[in-house]
Amino acid sequence: MLFDFQTQKWIEADKGNIGWLEFTRDGQYLYFADSSGDGSVKRLHLSDLKLEKPINLKGIALVGYYNAWFAPAPDNSVMMLRNAGTHDVYALDWEEP
C-alpha cells in the first residue's frame, strides 16, 4: 500500500507476499520482492503506478539475510546475491591510478 499525500488516500500497488522495499536513488521507482508463486522482483514506477516484473526468480538459489537480498544499483538495474556454491568463487585485483 502507498499513501498519496495529495489525495490523502491509500493506493494498493500490488498483492502477494511482498517485502524488501527499495527506492531507486532518483526516487522514480520502488523495487520489492514478491515471494508468492515462483518469486520475482517487481518495480513500480511511482509517477504513473505502472508495475513491471523485470526479474523472475524461478530456479535461482538465493542467499543473504533470510535467504534473499537485492538492491537497485545506481543505474536502476538490480543487484542480487545468489548461491553459486564453492566452485564459483572469484577474486578481483583493483589497481587505482
TORGU-323402 format. One record per atom (N, C-alpha, C, CB): x, z, y; atom name; residue in three letters. Coordinates in pm, whole numbers. Atoms other than C-alpha are relative to their C-alpha. Last residue first. Glycine has a CB too. Layout:
BEGIN
node x = X; z = Z; y = Y; atom = CA; res = ala
...
REM end
This chain:
BEGIN
node x = -112; z = 50; y = -82; atom = N; res = pro
node x = 4595; z = -1075; y = 526; atom = CA; res = pro
node x = 65; z = 113; y = 81; atom = C; res = pro
node x = -49; z = -111; y = 96; atom = CB; res = pro
node x = 41; z = 25; y = -138; atom = N; res = glu
node x = 4388; z = -895; y = 262; atom = CA; res = glu
node x = 120; z = -49; y = 80; atom = C; res = glu
node x = -60; z = 128; y = 64; atom = CB; res = glu
node x = -112; z = -5; y = -92; atom = N; res = glu
node x = 4460; z = -924; y = -108; atom = CA; res = glu
node x = -50; z = -36; y = 139; atom = C; res = glu
node x = 114; z = -95; y = -45; atom = CB; res = glu
node x = 34; z = 45; y = -134; atom = N; res = trp
node x = 4183; z = -838; y = -349; atom = CA; res = trp
node x = 121; z = 18; y = 89; atom = C; res = trp
node x = -124; z = 76; y = 56; atom = CB; res = trp
node x = -108; z = -36; y = -93; atom = N; res = asp
node x = 4262; z = -816; y = -718; atom = CA; res = asp
node x = -33; z = -61; y = 135; atom = C; res = asp
node x = 140; z = -48; y = -52; atom = CB; res = asp
node x = -21; z = 88; y = -113; atom = N; res = leu
node x = 3942; z = -828; y = -924; atom = CA; res = leu
node x = 113; z = 57; y = 85; atom = C; res = leu
node x = -129; z = -17; y = 83; atom = CB; res = leu
node x = -75; z = -65; y = -107; atom = N; res = ala
node x = 3887; z = -684; y = -1269; atom = CA; res = ala
node x = 26; z = -103; y = 109; atom = C; res = ala
node x = 134; z = 62; y = -53; atom = CB; res = ala
node x = -87; z = 82; y = -82; atom = N; res = tyr
node x = 3624; z = -789; y = -1521; atom = CA; res = tyr
node x = 73; z = 86; y = 102; atom = C; res = tyr
node x = -80; z = -110; y = 71; atom = CB; res = tyr
node x = -57; z = -85; y = -103; atom = N; res = val
node x = 3447; z = -619; y = -1810; atom = CA; res = val
node x = 103; z = -82; y = 75; atom = C; res = val
node x = 65; z = 130; y = -62; atom = CB; res = val
node x = 5; z = 66; y = -129; atom = N; res = asp
node x = 3220; z = -847; y = -2011; atom = CA; res = asp
node x = 49; z = 92; y = 112; atom = C; res = asp
node x = -143; z = -48; y = 29; atom = CB; res = asp
node x = -68; z = 128; y = 10; atom = N; res = his
node x = 3302; z = -746; y = -2368; atom = CA; res = his
node x = 3; z = -75; y = 132; atom = C; res = his
node x = -68; z = -86; y = -105; atom = CB; res = his
node x = -143; z = -14; y = -28; atom = N; res = thr
node x = 3220; z = -381; y = -2303; atom = CA; res = thr
node x = 75; z = -131; y = -7; atom = C; res = thr
node x = 62; z = 98; y = -95; atom = CB; res = thr
node x = -81; z = -52; y = 109; atom = N; res = gly
node x = 2849; z = -440; y = -2273; atom = CA; res = gly
node x = 147; z = 2; y = 36; atom = C; res = gly
node x = -21; z = -84; y = -125; atom = CB; res = gly
node x = -66; z = 113; y = 64; atom = N; res = ala
node x = 2670; z = -665; y = -2022; atom = CA; res = ala
node x = 84; z = 44; y = -119; atom = C; res = ala
node x = 87; z = -75; y = 101; atom = CB; res = ala
node x = -86; z = -49; y = 106; atom = N; res = asn
node x = 2419; z = -402; y = -1913; atom = CA; res = asn
node x = 58; z = -120; y = -72; atom = C; res = asn
node x = -78; z = 93; y = -97; atom = CB; res = asn
node x = 52; z = 29; y = 134; atom = N; res = arg
node x = 2278; z = -532; y = -1587; atom = CA; res = arg
node x = 101; z = 50; y = -102; atom = C; res = arg
node x = -27; z = -153; y = -19; atom = CB; res = arg
node x = -90; z = -42; y = 106; atom = N; res = leu
node x = 2310; z = -414; y = -1231; atom = CA; res = leu
node x = -63; z = -41; y = -132; atom = C; res = leu
node x = 27; z = 154; y = 5; atom = CB; res = leu
node x = 51; z = -87; y = 106; atom = N; res = met
node x = 2125; z = -612; y = -967; atom = CA; res = met
node x = 114; z = 44; y = -90; atom = C; res = met
node x = -107; z = -72; y = -83; atom = CB; res = met
node x = -111; z = -51; y = 81; atom = N; res = met
node x = 2190; z = -781; y = -633; atom = CA; res = met
node x = -60; z = 96; y = -102; atom = C; res = met
node x = 109; z = 71; y = 90; atom = CB; res = met
node x = 16; z = -128; y = 69; atom = N; res = val
node x = 1904; z = -987; y = -490; atom = CA; res = val
node x = 125; z = 33; y = -80; atom = C; res = val
node x = -122; z = -3; y = -92; atom = CB; res = val
node x = 2; z = 20; y = 144; atom = N; res = ser
node x = 1947; z = -1260; y = -227; atom = CA; res = ser
node x = -5; z = 140; y = -64; atom = C; res = ser
node x = 127; z = -82; y = -50; atom = CB; res = ser
node x = 133; z = -18; y = 61; atom = N; res = asn
node x = 1844; z = -1167; y = 126; atom = CA; res = asn
node x = -8; z = -44; y = -145; atom = C; res = asn
node x = -102; z = -77; y = 79; atom = CB; res = asn
node x = 63; z = 132; y = -11; atom = N; res = asp
node x = 2174; z = -1299; y = 281; atom = CA; res = asp
node x = -140; z = -3; y = -62; atom = C; res = asp
node x = 88; z = -106; y = -66; atom = CB; res = asp
node x = 15; z = 42; y = -140; atom = N; res = pro
node x = 2289; z = -940; y = 350; atom = CA; res = pro
node x = -65; z = -137; y = 18; atom = C; res = pro
node x = 134; z = -1; y = 66; atom = CB; res = pro
node x = -131; z = 23; y = -61; atom = N; res = ala
node x = 2219; z = -850; y = -16; atom = CA; res = ala
node x = -21; z = -43; y = 145; atom = C; res = ala
node x = 81; z = -108; y = -80; atom = CB; res = ala
node x = -23; z = 129; y = -65; atom = N; res = pro
node x = 1882; z = -710; y = -121; atom = CA; res = pro
node x = 138; z = -5; y = 63; atom = C; res = pro
node x = -108; z = -26; y = 105; atom = CB; res = pro
node x = 7; z = -10; y = -146; atom = N; res = ala
node x = 1902; z = -417; y = -360; atom = CA; res = ala
node x = 16; z = -140; y = 58; atom = C; res = ala
node x = 110; z = 96; y = 57; atom = CB; res = ala
node x = -15; z = 126; y = -71; atom = N; res = phe
node x = 1866; z = -362; y = -732; atom = CA; res = phe
node x = -6; z = 29; y = 148; atom = C; res = phe
node x = -109; z = -103; y = -43; atom = CB; res = phe
node x = -38; z = -10; y = -141; atom = N; res = trp
node x = 1892; z = -78; y = -980; atom = CA; res = trp
node x = 7; z = -140; y = 56; atom = C; res = trp
node x = 137; z = 75; y = 18; atom = CB; res = trp
node x = 13; z = 119; y = -84; atom = N; res = ala
node x = 1746; z = -21; y = -1323; atom = CA; res = ala
node x = 50; z = 32; y = 140; atom = C; res = ala
node x = -146; z = -50; y = 4; atom = CB; res = ala
node x = -17; z = 127; y = 70; atom = N; res = asn
node x = 1787; z = 210; y = -1623; atom = CA; res = asn
node x = -20; z = -124; y = 85; atom = C; res = asn
node x = -93; z = -6; y = -114; atom = CB; res = asn
node x = 125; z = 27; y = 71; atom = N; res = tyr
node x = 1657; z = 528; y = -1451; atom = CA; res = tyr
node x = -1; z = -140; y = -61; atom = C; res = tyr
node x = -119; z = 15; y = 95; atom = CB; res = tyr
node x = 81; z = -121; y = -4; atom = N; res = tyr
node x = 1965; z = 515; y = -1226; atom = CA; res = tyr
node x = -138; z = -31; y = -56; atom = C; res = tyr
node x = -9; z = 57; y = 144; atom = CB; res = tyr
node x = 5; z = -64; y = -130; atom = N; res = gly
node x = 2159; z = 210; y = -1332; atom = CA; res = gly
node x = -83; z = 126; y = -11; atom = C; res = gly
node x = -57; z = -94; y = 106; atom = CB; res = gly
node x = -62; z = -132; y = -4; atom = N; res = val
node x = 2145; z = -34; y = -1617; atom = CA; res = val
node x = -12; z = 54; y = 141; atom = C; res = val
node x = 149; z = -6; y = -45; atom = CB; res = val
node x = -39; z = -55; y = -129; atom = N; res = leu
node x = 1932; z = -337; y = -1700; atom = CA; res = leu
node x = 68; z = 136; y = -17; atom = C; res = leu
node x = -121; z = 13; y = 91; atom = CB; res = leu
node x = -25; z = -142; y = 23; atom = N; res = ala
node x = 1916; z = -532; y = -2025; atom = CA; res = ala
node x = 57; z = 60; y = 129; atom = C; res = ala
node x = 99; z = 22; y = -120; atom = CB; res = ala
node x = -120; z = -48; y = -68; atom = N; res = ile
node x = 1764; z = -868; y = -1925; atom = CA; res = ile
node x = 12; z = 151; y = -24; atom = C; res = ile
node x = -5; z = -31; y = 153; atom = CB; res = ile
node x = -121; z = 19; y = 79; atom = N; res = gly
node x = 1522; z = -1027; y = -2175; atom = CA; res = gly
node x = 129; z = 47; y = 66; atom = C; res = gly
node x = 14; z = -143; y = -31; atom = CB; res = gly
node x = 20; z = 9; y = 144; atom = N; res = lys
node x = 1234; z = -1063; y = -1928; atom = CA; res = lys
node x = 134; z = -28; y = -71; atom = C; res = lys
node x = -104; z = -110; y = -34; atom = CB; res = lys
node x = -99; z = -83; y = 71; atom = N; res = leu
node x = 1349; z = -957; y = -1582; atom = CA; res = leu
node x = -16; z = -4; y = -152; atom = C; res = leu
node x = -12; z = 144; y = 46; atom = CB; res = leu
node x = 67; z = -51; y = 119; atom = N; res = asn
node x = 1173; z = -1235; y = -1387; atom = CA; res = asn
node x = 106; z = 74; y = -82; atom = C; res = asn
node x = -69; z = -116; y = -83; atom = CB; res = asn
node x = -78; z = -34; y = 119; atom = N; res = ile
node x = 1319; z = -1284; y = -1040; atom = CA; res = ile
node x = -91; z = 55; y = -109; atom = C; res = ile
node x = 109; z = 104; y = 35; atom = CB; res = ile
node x = -123; z = 77; y = 14; atom = N; res = pro
node x = 1190; z = -1459; y = -726; atom = CA; res = pro
node x = 76; z = 27; y = -129; atom = C; res = pro
node x = 88; z = 27; y = 115; atom = CB; res = pro
node x = -64; z = -60; y = 118; atom = N; res = lys
node x = 830; z = -1338; y = -759; atom = CA; res = lys
node x = 129; z = -76; y = -28; atom = C; res = lys
node x = -97; z = -4; y = -126; atom = CB; res = lys
node x = -78; z = 91; y = 84; atom = N; res = glu
node x = 676; z = -1404; y = -419; atom = CA; res = glu
node x = 61; z = 78; y = -115; atom = C; res = glu
node x = 110; z = -71; y = 82; atom = CB; res = glu
node x = -69; z = -66; y = 110; atom = N; res = leu
node x = 401; z = -1229; y = -221; atom = CA; res = leu
node x = 69; z = -104; y = -87; atom = C; res = leu
node x = -98; z = 85; y = -85; atom = CB; res = leu
node x = -15; z = 90; y = 115; atom = N; res = lys
node x = 296; z = -1372; y = 115; atom = CA; res = lys
node x = 87; z = 70; y = -105; atom = C; res = lys
node x = 64; z = -138; y = 44; atom = CB; res = lys
node x = 34; z = -69; y = 125; atom = N; res = leu
node x = 198; z = -1084; y = 345; atom = CA; res = leu
node x = 1; z = -92; y = -121; atom = C; res = leu
node x = -136; z = 64; y = 12; atom = CB; res = leu
node x = 122; z = 63; y = 49; atom = N; res = asp
node x = 215; z = -1315; y = 653; atom = CA; res = asp
node x = -50; z = 58; y = -132; atom = C; res = asp
node x = 24; z = -148; y = -16; atom = CB; res = asp
node x = 76; z = 61; y = -109; atom = N; res = ser
node x = 471; z = -1132; y = 870; atom = CA; res = ser
node x = -132; z = -62; y = -47; atom = C; res = ser
node x = 85; z = -104; y = 68; atom = CB; res = ser
node x = 83; z = -93; y = -75; atom = N; res = leu
node x = 587; z = -892; y = 598; atom = CA; res = leu
node x = -82; z = -64; y = 111; atom = C; res = leu
node x = 87; z = 106; y = 58; atom = CB; res = leu
node x = -35; z = 42; y = -135; atom = N; res = his
node x = 710; z = -1147; y = 346; atom = CA; res = his
node x = -95; z = 76; y = 93; atom = C; res = his
node x = -12; z = -158; y = 19; atom = CB; res = his
node x = 115; z = 17; y = -86; atom = N; res = leu
node x = 668; z = -951; y = 24; atom = CA; res = leu
node x = 50; z = -37; y = 139; atom = C; res = leu
node x = -88; z = 128; y = 5; atom = CB; res = leu
node x = -27; z = -18; y = -142; atom = N; res = arg
node x = 930; z = -975; y = -243; atom = CA; res = arg
node x = -125; z = -37; y = 78; atom = C; res = arg
node x = 122; z = -85; y = 46; atom = CB; res = arg
node x = 87; z = 77; y = -88; atom = N; res = lys
node x = 899; z = -922; y = -616; atom = CA; res = lys
node x = 43; z = 23; y = 144; atom = C; res = lys
node x = -149; z = 40; y = -20; atom = CB; res = lys
node x = -23; z = -43; y = -136; atom = N; res = val
node x = 1149; z = -815; y = -879; atom = CA; res = val
node x = -85; z = -90; y = 88; atom = C; res = val
node x = 153; z = -6; y = 40; atom = CB; res = val
node x = -48; z = 98; y = -96; atom = N; res = ser
node x = 1016; z = -856; y = -1228; atom = CA; res = ser
node x = 39; z = 71; y = 129; atom = C; res = ser
node x = -107; z = -108; y = 27; atom = CB; res = ser
node x = -83; z = -53; y = -107; atom = N; res = gly
node x = 907; z = -678; y = -1542; atom = CA; res = gly
node x = 50; z = -110; y = 91; atom = C; res = gly
node x = 117; z = 78; y = -56; atom = CB; res = gly
node x = -140; z = 23; y = 34; atom = N; res = asp
node x = 779; z = -824; y = -1868; atom = CA; res = asp
node x = 95; z = 57; y = 104; atom = C; res = asp
node x = 26; z = -148; y = -15; atom = CB; res = asp
node x = -22; z = 127; y = 70; atom = N; res = gly
node x = 436; z = -668; y = -1815; atom = CA; res = gly
node x = 146; z = -13; y = -41; atom = C; res = gly
node x = -42; z = -120; y = 88; atom = CB; res = gly
node x = 113; z = 33; y = 87; atom = N; res = ser
node x = 440; z = -385; y = -1563; atom = CA; res = ser
node x = 23; z = -137; y = -63; atom = C; res = ser
node x = -135; z = 3; y = 79; atom = CB; res = ser
node x = -34; z = -13; y = 142; atom = N; res = ser
node x = 785; z = -290; y = -1436; atom = CA; res = ser
node x = -119; z = -22; y = -92; atom = C; res = ser
node x = 60; z = 136; y = -25; atom = CB; res = ser
node x = 128; z = -14; y = 67; atom = N; res = asp
node x = 733; z = -424; y = -1085; atom = CA; res = asp
node x = 28; z = 3; y = -150; atom = C; res = asp
node x = -100; z = -116; y = 38; atom = CB; res = asp
node x = 0; z = 26; y = 144; atom = N; res = ala
node x = 1046; z = -373; y = -878; atom = CA; res = ala
node x = -141; z = 24; y = -52; atom = C; res = ala
node x = 103; z = 90; y = -75; atom = CB; res = ala
node x = 34; z = -112; y = 86; atom = N; res = phe
node x = 1025; z = -399; y = -501; atom = CA; res = phe
node x = 1; z = -45; y = -146; atom = C; res = phe
node x = -138; z = 57; y = 37; atom = CB; res = phe
node x = -22; z = 25; y = 142; atom = N; res = tyr
node x = 1154; z = -611; y = -215; atom = CA; res = tyr
node x = -45; z = 122; y = -79; atom = C; res = tyr
node x = 150; z = -34; y = -30; atom = CB; res = tyr
node x = -4; z = -123; y = 78; atom = N; res = leu
node x = 1011; z = -587; y = 136; atom = CA; res = leu
node x = 13; z = -40; y = -146; atom = C; res = leu
node x = -128; z = 89; y = 24; atom = CB; res = leu
node x = 53; z = -9; y = 136; atom = N; res = tyr
node x = 1090; z = -881; y = 359; atom = CA; res = tyr
node x = 6; z = 143; y = -52; atom = C; res = tyr
node x = 78; z = -93; y = -94; atom = CB; res = tyr
node x = 99; z = 104; y = 25; atom = N; res = gln
node x = 1145; z = -964; y = 727; atom = CA; res = gln
node x = -71; z = 14; y = -135; atom = C; res = gln
node x = 67; z = -136; y = 8; atom = CB; res = gln
node x = 135; z = -53; y = -3; atom = N; res = gly
node x = 1316; z = -639; y = 828; atom = CA; res = gly
node x = -109; z = -102; y = -27; atom = C; res = gly
node x = -24; z = 61; y = 130; atom = CB; res = gly
node x = 69; z = 53; y = -117; atom = N; res = asp
node x = 1644; z = -816; y = 912; atom = CA; res = asp
node x = -145; z = 47; y = 11; atom = C; res = asp
node x = 4; z = -151; y = -4; atom = CB; res = asp
node x = -66; z = -44; y = -123; atom = N; res = arg
node x = 1844; z = -596; y = 675; atom = CA; res = arg
node x = -72; z = -47; y = 126; atom = C; res = arg
node x = 143; z = -49; y = 2; atom = CB; res = arg
node x = -118; z = 80; y = -33; atom = N; res = thr
node x = 1597; z = -653; y = 394; atom = CA; res = thr
node x = 56; z = 48; y = 134; atom = C; res = thr
node x = -36; z = -152; y = 5; atom = CB; res = thr
node x = 17; z = 97; y = -109; atom = N; res = phe
node x = 1366; z = -366; y = 303; atom = CA; res = phe
node x = 128; z = -81; y = 17; atom = C; res = phe
node x = -35; z = 72; y = 133; atom = CB; res = phe
node x = -120; z = 30; y = -78; atom = N; res = glu
node x = 1391; z = -201; y = -39; atom = CA; res = glu
node x = -34; z = -103; y = 108; atom = C; res = glu
node x = 115; z = -52; y = -91; atom = CB; res = glu
node x = 28; z = 78; y = -121; atom = N; res = leu
node x = 1116; z = -33; y = -241; atom = CA; res = leu
node x = 126; z = -15; y = 84; atom = C; res = leu
node x = -112; z = 67; y = 82; atom = CB; res = leu
node x = -126; z = 44; y = -59; atom = N; res = trp
node x = 1237; z = 89; y = -581; atom = CA; res = trp
node x = -23; z = -92; y = 120; atom = C; res = trp
node x = 85; z = -72; y = -105; atom = CB; res = trp
node x = -97; z = -100; y = -44; atom = N; res = gly
node x = 896; z = 118; y = -746; atom = CA; res = gly
node x = 120; z = -66; y = 65; atom = C; res = gly
node x = 46; z = 87; y = -116; atom = CB; res = gly
node x = -91; z = 42; y = -107; atom = N; res = ile
node x = 580; z = -61; y = -856; atom = CA; res = ile
node x = 93; z = 114; y = 40; atom = C; res = ile
node x = -79; z = -48; y = 121; atom = CB; res = ile
node x = -87; z = -118; y = 4; atom = N; res = asn
node x = 389; z = -26; y = -1183; atom = CA; res = asn
node x = 117; z = -27; y = 94; atom = C; res = asn
node x = 49; z = 30; y = -147; atom = CB; res = asn
node x = -93; z = -6; y = 110; atom = N; res = gly
node x = 121; z = -280; y = -1104; atom = CA; res = gly
node x = 77; z = 130; y = 4; atom = C; res = gly
node x = 96; z = -118; y = 3; atom = CB; res = gly
node x = 37; z = -100; y = 100; atom = N; res = lys
node x = -91; z = -390; y = -813; atom = CA; res = lys
node x = 103; z = -5; y = -111; atom = C; res = lys
node x = -143; z = -26; y = -56; atom = CB; res = lys
node x = -8; z = 45; y = 139; atom = N; res = asp
node x = 25; z = -569; y = -499; atom = CA; res = asp
node x = -46; z = 113; y = -90; atom = C; res = asp
node x = 145; z = -44; y = -37; atom = CB; res = asp
node x = -95; z = 110; y = 13; atom = N; res = ala
node x = 21; z = -555; y = -119; atom = CA; res = ala
node x = 5; z = -56; y = -141; atom = C; res = ala
node x = 139; z = 45; y = 42; atom = CB; res = ala
node x = -53; z = -3; y = 135; atom = N; res = glu
node x = -292; z = -345; y = -69; atom = CA; res = glu
node x = 89; z = -123; y = -20; atom = C; res = glu
node x = -115; z = 3; y = -106; atom = CB; res = glu
node x = 4; z = 131; y = 62; atom = N; res = ile
node x = -333; z = -313; y = 307; atom = CA; res = ile
node x = 60; z = 13; y = -140; atom = C; res = ile
node x = 77; z = -108; y = 85; atom = CB; res = ile
node x = -90; z = 19; y = 114; atom = N; res = trp
node x = -415; z = 20; y = 473; atom = CA; res = trp
node x = -22; z = -139; y = -58; atom = C; res = trp
node x = -23; z = 110; y = -108; atom = CB; res = trp
node x = 59; z = 13; y = 134; atom = N; res = lys
node x = -580; z = 16; y = 814; atom = CA; res = lys
node x = 109; z = -16; y = -104; atom = C; res = lys
node x = -97; z = -119; y = -5; atom = CB; res = lys
node x = 23; z = -135; y = 52; atom = N; res = gln
node x = -491; z = 134; y = 1167; atom = CA; res = gln
node x = -68; z = -3; y = -137; atom = C; res = gln
node x = -86; z = 82; y = 99; atom = CB; res = gln
node x = 140; z = -9; y = 39; atom = N; res = thr
node x = -530; z = -225; y = 1293; atom = CA; res = thr
node x = -40; z = 139; y = -49; atom = C; res = thr
node x = -30; z = -102; y = -107; atom = CB; res = thr
node x = 83; z = 66; y = -102; atom = N; res = gln
node x = -206; z = -225; y = 1492; atom = CA; res = gln
node x = -149; z = 14; y = -33; atom = C; res = gln
node x = 36; z = -148; y = 11; atom = CB; res = gln
node x = 18; z = -88; y = -115; atom = N; res = phe
node x = -30; z = 36; y = 1276; atom = CA; res = phe
node x = -87; z = -64; y = 109; atom = C; res = phe
node x = 135; z = 38; y = 57; atom = CB; res = phe
node x = -10; z = 83; y = -119; atom = N; res = asp
node x = -82; z = -165; y = 958; atom = CA; res = asp
node x = -31; z = 87; y = 122; atom = C; res = asp
node x = -97; z = -125; y = -8; atom = CB; res = asp
node x = 86; z = -41; y = -110; atom = N; res = phe
node x = -17; z = 71; y = 667; atom = CA; res = phe
node x = 29; z = -87; y = 121; atom = C; res = phe
node x = 21; z = 149; y = 34; atom = CB; res = phe
node x = -68; z = 4; y = -129; atom = N; res = leu
node x = 118; z = -84; y = 350; atom = CA; res = leu
node x = -99; z = 44; y = 107; atom = C; res = leu
node x = 55; z = -143; y = 31; atom = CB; res = leu
node x = 84; z = 0; y = -118; atom = N; res = met
node x = 0; z = 0; y = 0; atom = CA; res = met
node x = 89; z = 0; y = 124; atom = C; res = met
node x = -96; z = 122; y = 0; atom = CB; res = met
REM end
